[in-house]
Amino acid sequence: MDDPWAFGCALWARPGVEEGLLRLQNEHGLSVALLILLCWRGDFDPRQLPRAAKLAGRYERLWIEPLRRRRRAAEGEARAACLAAELAAERRLLEGLARRFGAAGEEPGAALKAYLAAGGAEALAPFLQEAAAAVRAGAPDTSPLR
């Protein structure tokens, strides 16, 4: 799959992935966009991980987190509008990281494991690797984010 957003939507739709990624974000402070990139681009050079994490963190603090706070406080149509803006910002981040750090690889590897370990969540590496492999194998995309 050549499109990181389409890959991310398909990955998100896999059983347990949404909950797992949100847990990694909320409890471990990891970037969902960077996690998706690392699953999509298995050959990501682990030496680039600190720079990618810094860029993702800065973008999330400036754009995504304020939108997330607004969404959580909003109701009805305002909540839906905030969610749409938050998802658009997530997409811009993911696509920007993908442009800056290259094309898709074959299998999630060392960089994914290193990023999870940095957040104290290395035990989730096999789960994400299996989910990413299922997406690559052509499992249907049922994500509402598409």
C-alpha positions as CSV (number, residue, x, y, z in Angstrom):
1,M,0.0,0.0,0.0
2,D,1.7,3.2,-1.2
3,D,-0.5,5.7,0.7
4,P,0.4,6.1,4.4
5,W,-3.0,7.5,5.3
6,A,-4.8,4.6,3.6
7,F,-2.5,2.2,5.4
8,G,-3.1,4.0,8.7
9,C,-6.9,3.8,8.2
10,A,-6.7,0.1,7.4
11,L,-4.4,-0.5,10.4
12,W,-6.7,1.5,12.7
13,A,-9.6,-0.8,11.6
14,R,-7.9,-4.0,12.6
15,P,-9.3,-5.5,15.8
16,G,-7.7,-4.0,18.9
17,V,-5.5,-1.5,17.1
18,E,-7.5,1.6,17.7
19,E,-7.5,0.9,21.5
20,G,-3.9,-0.1,21.5
21,L,-2.7,3.1,19.6
22,L,-4.8,5.3,21.8
23,R,-3.4,3.6,24.9
24,L,0.1,4.2,23.6
25,Q,-0.8,7.8,23.0
26,N,-2.5,8.5,26.3
27,E,-0.6,6.3,28.7
28,H,2.9,6.3,27.1
29,G,3.0,9.6,25.3
30,L,3.8,8.1,21.9
31,S,2.7,9.6,18.6
32,V,0.0,7.7,16.8
33,A,1.1,9.2,13.5
34,L,4.7,8.1,14.1
35,L,3.7,4.6,15.2
36,I,1.6,4.3,11.9
37,L,4.6,5.5,9.9
38,L,6.9,3.0,11.6
39,C,4.4,0.2,10.8
40,W,4.0,1.4,7.2
41,R,7.7,2.0,6.6
42,G,9.3,-1.1,8.0
43,D,12.8,-0.1,6.8
44,F,12.8,3.1,8.8
45,D,16.3,3.9,9.9
46,P,16.4,3.8,13.7
47,R,19.0,6.6,13.7
48,Q,16.3,8.9,12.3
49,L,13.9,8.1,15.1
50,P,14.9,10.9,17.5
51,R,14.5,13.5,14.8
52,A,11.1,12.1,13.6
53,A,9.9,11.9,17.2
54,K,10.9,15.5,17.9
55,L,9.1,16.7,14.7
56,A,6.0,14.7,15.5
57,G,5.9,15.9,19.1
58,R,6.3,19.5,18.1
59,Y,3.5,19.3,15.5
60,E,1.2,17.5,17.9
61,R,1.8,20.1,20.7
62,L,1.1,23.0,18.3
63,W,-1.8,21.6,16.3
64,I,-3.3,18.3,17.3
65,E,-3.4,18.6,21.1
66,P,-5.3,21.9,21.1
67,L,-7.8,20.4,18.6
68,R,-8.2,17.3,20.7
69,R,-8.9,19.4,23.8
70,R,-11.5,21.4,21.9
71,R,-13.1,18.2,20.6
72,R,-13.3,16.6,24.1
73,A,-15.0,19.7,25.4
74,A,-17.4,20.1,22.5
75,E,-20.8,18.6,21.9
76,G,-22.9,17.9,18.8
77,E,-22.0,19.5,15.5
78,A,-19.1,21.4,17.2
79,R,-17.6,18.1,18.3
80,A,-17.9,16.6,14.8
81,A,-16.2,19.7,13.3
82,C,-13.4,19.5,15.9
83,L,-13.0,15.8,15.1
84,A,-12.7,16.5,11.4
85,A,-10.1,19.2,12.0
86,E,-8.2,16.9,14.3
87,L,-8.2,14.0,11.8
88,A,-7.1,16.4,9.0
89,A,-4.2,17.6,11.2
90,E,-3.2,13.9,12.0
91,R,-3.3,13.2,8.2
92,R,-1.0,16.2,7.5
93,L,1.4,15.0,10.1
94,L,1.5,11.4,8.9
95,E,1.9,12.4,5.2
96,G,4.5,15.0,6.1
97,L,6.5,12.4,8.1
98,A,6.2,10.0,5.2
99,R,7.5,12.6,2.7
100,R,10.4,13.5,4.9
101,F,11.4,10.0,5.9
102,G,10.8,8.0,2.7
103,A,8.7,5.2,1.3
104,A,7.1,2.1,2.6
105,G,9.3,-0.9,3.6
106,E,8.5,-4.5,3.9
107,E,8.0,-5.4,7.6
108,P,7.9,-3.3,10.8
109,G,11.4,-3.6,12.3
110,A,13.9,-2.1,14.6
111,A,12.7,1.5,14.6
112,L,9.1,0.4,15.7
113,K,10.6,-1.7,18.5
114,A,12.9,1.1,19.6
115,Y,10.1,3.7,19.7
116,L,7.8,1.4,21.7
117,A,10.7,0.6,24.1
118,A,11.4,4.3,24.6
119,G,7.7,4.6,25.7
120,G,7.9,1.5,28.0
121,A,5.6,-0.4,25.7
122,E,7.8,-2.8,23.8
123,A,5.4,-5.7,24.6
124,L,3.0,-4.3,22.0
125,A,5.5,-4.6,19.1
126,P,4.4,-8.1,18.0
127,F,0.8,-7.0,18.1
128,L,1.4,-4.0,15.9
129,Q,3.7,-6.0,13.6
130,E,1.0,-8.7,13.1
131,A,-1.7,-6.0,12.4
132,A,0.6,-4.2,9.9
133,A,1.3,-7.6,8.2
134,A,-2.4,-8.2,7.9
135,V,-3.0,-4.8,6.3
136,R,-0.2,-5.5,3.8
137,A,-1.8,-8.9,3.0
138,G,-4.9,-7.1,1.9
139,A,-7.3,-7.4,4.8
140,P,-10.3,-5.2,4.1
141,D,-10.4,-1.6,5.3
142,T,-13.4,-1.0,7.4
143,S,-12.2,2.2,9.1
144,P,-14.6,5.1,9.5
145,L,-11.7,7.4,9.1
146,R,-11.2,6.9,5.4
